[in-house]
Amino acid sequence: SIRKNKVWVLFTLLFFCCLTIGYQIGTNLVDADDKDGSISASRQNRKHSTRNQTQIVSRQHQNSETTQEELREKRKYSPRNQTQIVHPYERLWPGLRIPDYMLKDPQYDIESVPADKKACFVHVGKTAGSTVGCSLGFNLHCAVPKVQAPGVLPHYTTNMFHAQMYDCDDETTSFFIFVVRHPLDRWISAFNYDNPSRDWEGFRRFFGEKHFQFRSQLYAECPFNTVNDVGEALSAESNVTDICKRRAEASIDGTEHFGCHHYFNYQFHLEAIPKNATIMTLRTEHLVEDWNSVEFNLGGGKEVLGKGNKVIAHNNVNNASDDKLKYLSDQSKRMICSKLCNEIQIYKKILRLSINLNETQVQDSIDELLSSCPIEALSTSCIAPMPNITDKLINNRGYMA
């Protein structure tokens, strides 16, 4: 009996040893396949890119701009069809998955869109981009139930570019559709939206330590609770420290990262797309008019949205930006407009490049700038040089022109 028990124990140990060795061999084979797949995807990415690939940064460097929460979201497999679509973003960053909010509603077959109609939505933050994106069928901060607009525009807009998430295919995209807003209004909304001072600890838990530290530099270490505080800090009479004055300037021109909506501005989004891109634009102040003109340029009807539009609902509204938080003294407004000069020139450039806007429409938007930033609206150059955002493009876009 004792001998039988010993034999049984030896047999059991031998069996589990064989299982362990087999599992390890299988794991190594899977790891090798994954590595080969990553290399293959990387080569495929270089093959498809029309830009200088010597500037591609490592995934680790790219991830420095995202929280761990964002990384987990990127790695998740999104609810797609059985035949998984490999997005341009995923070709650029092998091993990462594009987050759900960048995807289209499953009712849209983005693979069937004709090449000469395919459009990428350029979502600049705090320009009513979520409102437009939801109407185009993207999974953004959308009201429930989500209502998509009629016409061909939602069907032909297949991908999105928002902040560091560049999912446009430079080789197959025929149009880049911007949504823009008066630059001063956009910056005010961005400052208030990114301000975590209402609940610092809640912000830290939700967005993570890295983004908490980004915002602490501007909103906690410097006396900037309102946009007017920033404007006053730029005056010669201000007693704020030189460091805080520099941070105030950098938050306006987007040269330092204190919040995504400051940092990823018009300049970044325009310089990130191909230099010869065909652009169409939706102006927040003339949304229905411009939506109809883009629709018509894509082969749709002229008046797909009526004047009494009830289809495009407001989404992700900045409830924190009340009148008190929007207030700017005349002096603060002048100071901030001066620092926004280059952004205003980029804004005007986007309007002038837009094939769906005529000269009168472009001039209307420039005239609207006159009431708040008259000098910059009429200027064609600025005192400060245009910021060099080479590193910003490399670290976030992935490569540069």
C-alpha positions, 0 to 999 in steps of 0.5 A, spaced: 500 500 500 505 504 501 509 502 495 502 504 491 502 511 494 509 513 492 508 511 485 501 515 485 505 521 488 511 520 483 506 519 477 502 526 479 508 530 480 511 528 473 504 529 470 504 536 473 511 538 471 509 536 463 503 540 464 508 546 466 513 545 461 508 545 455 504 551 458 511 555 458 513 553 451 506 555 448 507 562 452 513 563 449 510 561 442 505 566 443 510 572 445 514 571 439 508 571 435 506 578 439 513 581 438 513 579 430 506 582 430 508 588 433 514 589 428 510 587 422 505 593 424 510 598 425 513 596 418 506 597 415 505 603 419 512 606 416 509 604 409 503 607 409 505 614 412 507 619 407 511 623 412 518 623 415 518 617 419 525 618 422 521 622 427 517 617 430 517 616 438 517 610 442 510 608 445 513 610 452 514 617 450 507 617 447 504 615 453 507 620 457 502 625 454 496 620 457 494 617 464 494 610 466 486 611 465 487 613 458 492 607 457 487 602 459 482 605 455 486 605 449 488 598 450 481 595 451 478 592 445 472 596 443 465 593 441 466 593 433 464 588 428 467 581 427 472 583 422 476 588 426 478 595 423 485 597 424 485 604 425 490 609 423 492 611 430 493 603 431 498 603 425 502 609 428 502 606 435 502 598 435 499 595 441 494 600 443 487 601 441 483 607 439 478 609 445 471 608 444 469 615 444 473 616 437 469 611 434 463 611 429 456 608 431 456 601 428 450 603 424 455 607 419 459 603 414 466 607 414 469 601 410 464 603 404 465 610 403 468 612 396 475 615 397 473 621 394 468 623 399 472 620 405 473 626 411 476 626 417 473 630 423 478 635 426 475 636 433 479 642 436 477 642 444 471 647 446 469 649 439 462 645 440 466 639 437 462 634 442 456 637 439 458 636 432 461 630 433 455 626 436 451 629 430 456 626 426 455 619 429 462 619 434 461 616 441 463 622 444 459 626 450 453 625 447 446 625 450 441 619 450 438 618 446 443 620 441 440 623 434 445 623 428 444 629 423 441 627 416 444 627 409 451 624 407 456 628 412 455 623 417 456 617 413 462 620 409 466 623 416 469 616 418 475 618 423 477 623 428 483 627 430 482 630 437 488 632 441 493 627 441 489 622 438 490 622 431 486 617 427 486 620 420 489 616 414 493 621 410 493 617 404 486 616 403 482 622 407 480 627 401 477 632 406 479 635 413 473 638 417 474 643 422 470 646 427 472 652 430 470 658 434 472 665 436 479 664 439 478 668 445 471 665 447 475 658 445 480 660 450 476 662 456 472 656 455 478 652 455 481 655 461 474 654 465 473 647 463 480 645 465 480 648 472 480 643 477 479 648 483 472 646 484 474 639 486 481 638 486 481 631 490 476 628 485 479 631 479 486 627 482 482 620 483 478 621 476 484 623 471 490 621 475 496 624 478 500 626 472 494 631 469 493 633 476 500 636 476 499 639 470 494 643 472 497 644 479 502 648 476 497 653 473 491 653 477 494 652 484 501 654 484 499 661 481 493 665 483 489 664 477 482 662 479 479 666 473 481 668 466 481 675 469 486 673 474 491 671 468 489 677 464 491 682 470 498 677 471 500 680 464 500 687 465 506 691 467 503 693 474 502 685 476 506 683 482 505 675 480 512 672 480 516 671 473 514 664 473 507 665 474 507 670 468 511 665 464 505 660 465 500 665 464 503 666 457 504 659 455 497 657 457 494 662 452 499 660 446 499 653 448 507 652 449 506 648 455 501 643 458 497 645 463 491 642 460 489 639 454 484 644 451 489 649 452 495 645 449 492 642 443 490 649 440 489 651 433 496 651 431 497 644 433 491 641 429 493 645 423 500 643 423 498 636 424 494 635 418 498 634 411 500 641 408 496 640 402 490 638 405 483 640 403 479 643 408 472 645 410 470 648 416 464 649 421 464 655 425 460 655 431 457 661 430 454 659 424 453 652 425 447 651 421 449 655 415 456 651 415 453 644 416 449 645 410 455 648 405 459 642 407 454 637 406 453 640 399 460 640 397 460 633 399 454 632 394 448 632 399 442 637 399 443 645 400 438 645 406 439 639 409 438 642 416 433 648 416 433 654 420 430 652 426 434 646 427 433 641 432 437 636 430 444 638 432 443 638 440 448 641 445 453 636 448 458 636 453 456 643 455 461 647 459 457 649 465 462 651 469 463 657 465 458 662 468 458 670 466 463 671 472 468 666 470 468 669 463 469 676 465 475 680 463 476 687 464 478 691 458 485 691 460 485 684 461 482 683 454 487 687 451 493 683 454 490 676 452 488 678 445 495 680 444 498 673 447 493 670 442 495 673 436 498 667 433 492 663 434 488 668 431 492 668 425 492 661 425 484 661 426 484 666 420 488 661 416 483 656 417 477 660 415 481 662 408 483 655 406 476 652 407 473 651 400 466 651 403 467 658 405 466 664 401 470 671 402 464 674 405 463 668 410 470 669 412 470 676 412 464 676 417 468 671 422 473 676 422 469 682 423 466 678 429 473 678 432 473 686 431 469 687 437 474 683 442 480 683 439 480 688 434 488 689 433 489 682 432 483 681 427 486 686 422 493 684 423 497 679 419 503 678 423 504 678 431 510 681 435 511 674 438 514 669 433 509 663 431 511 658 436 515 652 434 511 646 436 516 641 433 517 637 439 509 637 441 508 634 434 513 629 435 511 627 442 503 627 440 502 627 433 507 621 432 511 624 426 511 631 423 511 633 416 
